[in-house]
Amino acid sequence: MSSHLDSLTVIRARSRRLAKLIRPDGTIEGYDAAKHFDLFSWPVDELAGVHRLLSRLLHRADCAVVRGAVADPGRVQNVRRLAHTDPKTGDTATLLDVPRCWLALDMEGVDRPADVPSTDLARCAREAIARLPEAFHGVACIAQATASHGIKPGCRVRLWYWLGRPATGRELARWLRHTPADPSVFRAAQPIYTAAPVFASGASDHMPERMVVLSGTKVAPLPPPQSAESSKRAHSRPLPASGDTGAARYAFAALTNAAVRIRQAGVGQRHPTILHEARGLARFVAAGLLTESTIVEVLQGSGQETGKPEEEIDAIIAWAMAHPRAAPLPELDKQ
C-alpha cells in the first residue's frame, strides 16, 4: 500500500453534460453551463485506485473531478464550486485547496510526429511525457485522450500520476510553468473532465480506446519543496517514506481539518484559531510528517479567505513553528 491516503472530489451536475459533444462533421460543442453540483469524496491510496474511479467516470457525462477537498461534509448537495467566499452573494467556500498525491496534467499543444498516428494513444502520451521534467519519465501513468485529440492537431492528452509526496497546486504550477501542462487544473475548483465525449447521431468515435495505462515505477519523485519553490524560510524534513501509512493519514487529516476550522472561525476568533492550529501542526513538522512549506501554503489560503492579510498570517505561522504545542502526537499504526 502507498504511504499516503488521499481522495478525489467528484462533482456531478444533475441533468447537465460535463463532456463535449462531437457532431458528424467533426465540429465540437462545448460543455453545458452548470452552476450547481453534488460533491462526492472518493478515497484513493495509489494510482490503481485512481484508475478504478476514472474507469467508472469515463461513461458518466454528468461527472468530473476537482483538486479541492470538500470543505463541509454537511453541504455537498446542489452547491456551487467555490474555493473562496463569493463577495457578491455571500456564498461560502465549498472546496478547500489541499495538497494532493494524485496529479492530473492537461497536455495540449504538443506536436505529433508524422509517424505517430493519433489513434495510438500510448505513443501520443509518450510524446507529451517527453516534454515533462525527468521526474515523470519512466513512471506509471494513466493517459486519457481529450475530446479534441485526433480532431485538432497535436497530442492532446490528460496524464494522471501518483506523486512521491503531497503537493499543493501552487507548488505544481511553479514547478511545471515551463511545460505544456495547463496550470488551470491545479486550482481547487477547476473541473478536470473525465468523461469520454458524447457523439451525436451519425458520429462515431475515431479513437479505438480513450484511456490506457503506461507501466513504470509507482510514483513520480517530486523535488523537495525548497527546490520546487523559493521560500523565505528553511524547510523541514520531507514527508515520511513508505511504511508510515497511519502517520501520513493522520497528518493529512489534521491539516485538512485545521483549514476547515480556520475558515469557519468567527470574527475575533480568527487570529487565535490560526495560532492554535499552526502550533498543533508544528508537531508534525518536528515528527517529519509534514513540511513547513505545505502547512504555510494551506493555512495561508484558509487565513486569507477569512480576510486576514498575508503578512499577519505569515507572522503567526512563523511564531507557531518556533513554539509547537507541547502535547505529544498519539501513537499511530504505521502498518
C-alpha positions in Angstrom: 0.0 0.0 0.0 1.1 3.6 -0.7 2.3 5.7 2.2 -0.4 8.3 1.7 -4.2 8.2 1.8 -5.8 10.8 -0.5 -9.1 11.4 -2.2 -10.6 12.7 -5.4 -13.6 15.0 -5.2 -16.2 14.0 -7.8 -18.6 16.7 -9.0 -21.9 15.8 -10.5 -24.1 18.2 -12.5 -27.6 17.0 -12.5 -29.1 16.8 -16.0 -26.1 18.6 -17.4 -23.4 17.4 -19.8 -19.8 17.7 -18.5 -18.5 16.1 -21.7 -18.0 17.6 -25.1 -20.4 16.8 -27.9 -18.9 15.7 -31.3 -21.1 16.0 -34.4 -20.8 14.0 -37.6 -18.9 16.8 -39.4 -16.2 16.8 -36.7 -17.3 20.0 -35.0 -17.1 20.0 -31.2 -19.8 21.5 -29.0 -18.6 22.6 -25.5 -19.8 21.6 -22.1 -23.3 22.5 -20.7 -23.4 25.5 -18.4 -23.7 24.2 -14.9 -23.8 26.3 -11.7 -24.7 23.8 -9.0 -23.2 20.4 -8.3 -23.3 17.5 -5.9 -19.9 16.7 -4.3 -18.5 13.2 -3.5 -15.2 12.3 -1.9 -13.6 9.1 -3.3 -10.7 7.7 -1.2 -7.5 6.5 -3.0 -4.1 5.5 -1.9 -2.3 4.6 -5.2 -2.6 5.1 -8.9 -4.6 1.9 -9.3 -7.4 3.4 -7.2 -7.4 6.5 -9.4 -7.7 4.2 -12.4 -10.7 2.4 -10.9 -12.5 5.7 -10.4 -11.7 7.0 -13.9 -12.9 3.8 -15.5 -16.3 4.4 -13.8 -16.4 8.1 -14.7 -15.4 7.5 -18.4 -19.0 6.9 -19.3 -20.6 9.4 -16.8 -21.1 12.5 -18.9 -22.6 14.3 -15.9 -19.5 14.0 -13.7 -15.9 15.4 -13.5 -13.4 15.8 -10.7 -11.7 18.8 -8.9 -8.5 19.1 -6.9 -10.2 20.7 -3.9 -11.3 18.8 -0.9 -14.9 19.0 0.4 -15.0 21.9 2.8 -18.1 20.9 4.7 -19.4 17.3 4.5 -22.8 18.6 5.6 -23.0 20.8 2.5 -22.5 18.7 -0.6 -25.8 18.7 -2.4 -26.7 21.3 -5.1 -23.8 23.6 -4.2 -21.5 25.9 -6.2 -17.9 25.2 -6.9 -16.3 27.8 -4.7 -12.7 27.9 -3.3 -13.4 31.3 -1.8 -16.5 33.1 -0.4 -18.4 34.9 -3.1 -18.3 38.6 -2.1 -21.4 39.4 -4.1 -23.7 36.6 -2.8 -22.0 35.7 0.5 -21.9 32.0 -0.6 -19.1 30.4 1.4 -16.4 28.1 0.0 -17.3 24.5 -0.7 -13.8 23.4 -1.7 -10.5 23.5 0.2 -7.2 23.9 -1.6 -5.2 21.0 -0.1 -2.0 19.1 -1.0 -2.7 16.1 -3.2 -0.7 12.9 -4.0 -2.5 12.4 -7.3 -1.8 14.7 -10.2 -3.7 15.4 -13.4 -1.9 17.1 -16.3 -3.7 18.5 -19.3 -1.2 18.4 -22.1 -2.2 20.2 -25.3 -0.1 21.9 -28.0 2.3 19.0 -28.1 3.5 18.3 -31.7 2.7 14.9 -33.0 5.4 13.4 -35.3 4.2 12.2 -38.7 4.9 8.6 -37.9 2.8 8.6 -34.7 -0.9 8.1 -35.5 -3.5 9.9 -33.3 -5.1 6.5 -32.7 -2.0 5.3 -30.9 -2.8 6.8 -27.5 0.2 5.3 -25.8 2.7 6.8 -28.2 1.0 10.1 -28.2 1.1 10.1 -24.4 4.9 9.4 -24.5 5.4 12.3 -26.8 3.7 14.5 -24.2 5.6 12.9 -21.3 8.9 13.8 -23.1 8.0 17.5 -22.5 7.8 17.0 -18.7 10.6 17.1 -16.2 12.7 13.9 -15.8 10.8 13.0 -12.6 7.9 11.8 -14.8 10.0 9.8 -17.2 9.6 6.0 -16.8 6.8 6.5 -14.2 3.5 4.7 -14.4 0.6 6.9 -15.5 -2.9 6.8 -16.9 -3.3 8.5 -20.3 -6.7 9.8 -21.5 -7.5 11.2 -24.9 -9.2 14.6 -24.7 -12.3 15.3 -26.8 -10.2 17.2 -29.4 -7.5 14.6 -29.7 -7.4 13.2 -33.2 -9.6 16.1 -34.4 -7.3 19.0 -33.7 -3.6 18.9 -34.4 -1.0 17.5 -32.0 -1.1 15.2 -29.0 -4.0 16.3 -26.7 -3.9 14.0 -23.7 -4.6 14.1 -19.9 -2.0 12.3 -17.8 -2.6 11.1 -14.3 0.3 10.3 -11.9 0.8 9.4 -8.3 3.4 11.6 -6.6 6.0 10.7 -4.0 4.6 13.2 -1.6 1.5 15.5 -1.4 2.0 18.8 -3.3 -0.1 21.9 -3.4 -1.5 23.3 -6.7 0.6 26.5 -6.3 3.8 24.4 -6.0 2.9 22.4 -9.0 2.1 25.4 -11.1 5.5 26.9 -10.3 7.4 23.7 -10.9 5.7 23.0 -14.3 5.3 26.5 -15.5 7.7 25.9 -18.4 5.9 22.8 -19.7 2.8 22.4 -22.0 0.8 21.4 -18.9 -2.3 23.7 -18.5 -1.9 25.2 -15.0 -5.7 25.8 -14.6 -6.3 22.2 -13.4 -4.1 23.0 -10.3 -6.8 25.3 -8.9 -9.1 23.8 -6.3 -12.4 24.4 -8.1 -11.4 23.9 -11.7 -13.2 21.0 -13.3 -10.9 18.2 -14.6 -13.1 16.5 -17.2 -13.1 12.7 -17.0 -15.9 11.6 -19.3 -15.4 10.5 -22.9 -17.1 12.8 -25.4 -20.7 12.3 -26.4 -21.2 11.5 -30.1 -24.2 12.9 -31.8 -26.4 10.7 -34.1 -24.4 9.8 -37.2 -21.0 10.4 -35.5 -18.7 7.6 -34.3 -15.6 7.6 -32.0 -12.4 7.8 -34.1 -10.4 6.5 -31.1 -10.2 2.7 -30.5 -9.6 3.4 -26.9 -9.7 6.6 -24.8 -7.7 5.5 -21.7 -4.6 3.4 -21.4 -2.2 2.7 -18.5 1.5 3.1 -19.1 3.7 0.9 -16.9 6.7 2.2 -14.9 7.8 2.9 -11.4 4.9 3.6 -9.0 5.4 7.2 -8.0 6.8 10.4 -9.5 9.6 11.6 -7.2 9.0 15.3 -6.7 11.9 17.5 -5.7 11.8 18.7 -2.1 9.7 21.9 -1.6 12.8 24.1 -1.3 13.9 23.1 -4.7 10.5 23.4 -6.3 9.8 26.9 -5.0 11.5 29.8 -3.4 10.8 30.5 0.2 11.7 32.9 3.0 12.3 30.1 5.4 14.4 27.0 5.6 12.2 23.9 5.2 11.9 20.9 7.4 12.3 17.3 6.7 10.5 15.5 3.8 7.3 13.6 4.3 7.5 10.0 5.6 8.8 7.1 3.5 6.9 4.0 2.6 5.5 2.2 5.6 4.3 5.2 7.5 0.7 4.8 6.3 -1.1 5.5 9.6 1.0 8.6 10.4 0.6 10.1 6.9 -3.2 9.6 7.1 -3.4 11.3 10.5 -1.2 14.2 9.4 -3.2 14.8 6.2 -6.5 14.7 8.1 -5.1 17.1 10.7 -4.0 19.6 8.0 -7.4 19.4 6.2 -9.4 19.8 9.5 -7.2 22.8 10.5 -8.0 24.5 7.3 -11.7 24.0 7.8 -11.7 25.3 11.3 -9.8 28.5 10.3 -12.3 29.2 7.5 -15.2 28.7 9.9 -13.7 30.9 12.7 -15.9 33.9 13.6 -14.8 37.5 13.9 -12.5 37.9 16.8 -11.5 34.2 16.8 -9.5 34.1 13.5 -6.1 35.1 14.9 -6.3 32.7 17.9 -7.6 29.9 15.7 -4.8 30.2 13.2 -2.3 30.3 16.0 -3.8 27.3 17.7 -4.0 25.2 14.5 -0.5 26.2 13.4 1.0 25.2 16.8 -0.7 21.9 16.6 0.5 21.2 13.1 4.1 22.3 14.0 4.3 18.9 15.9 4.1 17.1 12.5 7.0 19.1 11.2 9.1 18.0 14.1 8.0 14.4 13.5 8.8 14.6 9.8 5.2 14.0 8.7 4.6 17.4 7.1 6.8 20.1 5.7 6.6 23.6 7.0 6.1 24.9 3.4 3.0 22.7 3.0 1.5 24.0 6.2 2.2 27.6 5.3 0.5 27.2 1.8 -2.6 25.6 3.2 -3.1 27.9 6.2 -2.2 31.0 4.2 -5.1 30.1 1.8 -7.5 29.5 4.6 -6.5 32.6 6.6 -6.7 34.9 3.6 -10.2 33.5 3.0 -11.3 34.9 6.4 -9.8 38.4 5.5 -6.5 38.2 7.3 -3.6 39.8 5.5 -0.8 37.6 4.2 1.9 39.3 6.3 -0.1 38.8 9.6 -0.7 35.1 8.8 2.9 34.6 7.9 4.0 36.1 11.3 1.5 33.9 13.2 2.7 30.7 11.5 6.4 31.6 11.9 5.9 32.1 15.7 3.9 28.8 15.9 6.6 26.8 14.1 9.1 28.0 16.8 6.6 27.3 19.6 4.9 23.9 18.7 2.1 22.7 21.0 3.6 20.7 23.9 1.1 17.8 23.7 2.7 14.8 22.0 1.3 13.1 19.0 -0.8 10.0 19.6 0.7 6.5 19.0 -0.1 5.7 15.3 -0.4 2.5 13.5 2.3 2.6 10.8 1.3 -0.7 9.1 
